Amino acid sequence: MELLKYTLTQVASILVNPTYSMFLILIGVIFYLKNKKITKLNIW
């Protein structure tokens, strides 16, 4: 239970902090573009 509470507080602080949220958005975009490229390769 304590671990769940700690995880939730850490996730909330990451979302509130603009530096971390920008970093998360950047990682999300990179993974999205890589996944799109892999999907394109699988179609052909």
PASEBA-1860 file (N, C-alpha, C; in nm, 3 decimals):
! residues 44
1> MELLKYTL> 0.084/-0.120/0.000/0.000/0.000/0.000/0.088/0.126/0.000 ~ 0.194/0.121/0.077/0.284/0.237/0.083/0.353/0.259/-0.051 ~ 0.385/0.150/-0.119/0.450/0.159/-0.250/0.357/0.223/-0.352 ~ 0.229/0.187/-0.347/0.130/0.244/-0.438/0.116/0.394/-0.415 ~ 0.112/0.435/-0.290/0.101/0.578/-0.255/0.224/0.654/-0.303 ~ 0.341/0.595/-0.283/0.466/0.659/-0.327/0.469/0.674/-0.479 ~ 0.427/0.567/-0.550/0.426/0.571/-0.696/0.331/0.679/-0.747 ~ 0.214/0.688/-0.688/0.117/0.789/-0.731/0.169/0.930/-0.706
9> TQVASILV> 0.234/0.953/-0.593/0.286/1.087/-0.567/0.399/1.122/-0.663 ~ 0.482/1.024/-0.696/0.591/1.050/-0.791/0.536/1.080/-0.930 ~ 0.437/1.005/-0.974/0.377/1.029/-1.106/0.311/1.166/-1.109 ~ 0.243/1.203/-1.002/0.178/1.334/-0.996/0.282/1.445/-1.001 ~ 0.394/1.429/-0.931/0.496/1.534/-0.932/0.562/1.544/-1.069 ~ 0.576/1.432/-1.138/0.633/1.435/-1.274/0.539/1.509/-1.368 ~ 0.409/1.484/-1.355/0.313/1.549/-1.445/0.304/1.699/-1.417 ~ 0.322/1.739/-1.291/0.310/1.881/-1.255/0.436/1.957/-1.297
17> NPTYSMFL> 0.552/1.896/-1.284/0.677/1.963/-1.317/0.690/1.976/-1.469 ~ 0.702/2.097/-1.524/0.705/2.115/-1.669/0.828/2.053/-1.736 ~ 0.940/2.048/-1.666/1.060/1.989/-1.726/1.040/1.840/-1.751 ~ 0.988/1.771/-1.651/0.967/1.627/-1.664/0.859/1.597/-1.767 ~ 0.752/1.678/-1.769/0.644/1.651/-1.864/0.693/1.673/-2.007 ~ 0.779/1.773/-2.027/0.836/1.795/-2.161/0.921/1.676/-2.202 ~ 0.999/1.622/-2.107/1.082/1.504/-2.133/0.996/1.383/-2.169 ~ 0.885/1.365/-2.096/0.795/1.253/-2.124/0.730/1.266/-2.261
25> ILIGVIFY> 0.691/1.389/-2.298/0.632/1.412/-2.430/0.733/1.380/-2.539 ~ 0.857/1.422/-2.517/0.963/1.395/-2.615/0.985/1.244/-2.631 ~ 0.990/1.171/-2.522/1.006/1.026/-2.529/0.887/0.963/-2.601 ~ 0.768/1.011/-2.572/0.647/0.959/-2.638/0.651/0.980/-2.788 ~ 0.694/1.098/-2.832/0.702/1.126/-2.974/0.806/1.037/-3.042 ~ 0.920/1.019/-2.977/1.025/0.934/-3.034/0.975/0.791/-3.050 ~ 0.910/0.737/-2.946/0.859/0.600/-2.955/0.750/0.590/-3.061 ~ 0.666/0.694/-3.074/0.560/0.692/-3.174/0.619/0.687/-3.315
33> LKNKKITK> 0.721/0.769/-3.340/0.782/0.770/-3.473/0.852/0.638/-3.503 ~ 0.920/0.581/-3.404/0.985/0.451/-3.425/0.882/0.343/-3.454 ~ 0.772/0.345/-3.379/0.668/0.245/-3.397/0.604/0.259/-3.535 ~ 0.587/0.384/-3.582/0.530/0.406/-3.714/0.621/0.348/-3.822 ~ 0.752/0.367/-3.804/0.848/0.315/-3.900/0.845/0.162/-3.902 ~ 0.837/0.101/-3.785/0.832/-0.046/-3.777/0.703/-0.098/-3.840 ~ 0.593/-0.030/-3.816/0.467/-0.072/-3.874/0.469/-0.064/-4.025 ~ 0.532/0.042/-4.077/0.545/0.058/-4.222/0.626/-0.058/-4.281
41> LNIW> 0.733/-0.098/-4.212/0.814/-0.209/-4.260/0.735/-0.339/-4.259 ~ 0.649/-0.359/-4.160/0.572/-0.482/-4.152/0.465/-0.489/-4.259 ~ 0.411/-0.374/-4.301/0.307/-0.373/-4.404/0.368/-0.414/-4.537 ~ 0.485/-0.360/-4.569/0.546/-0.394/-4.698/0.613/-0.525/-4.683
END
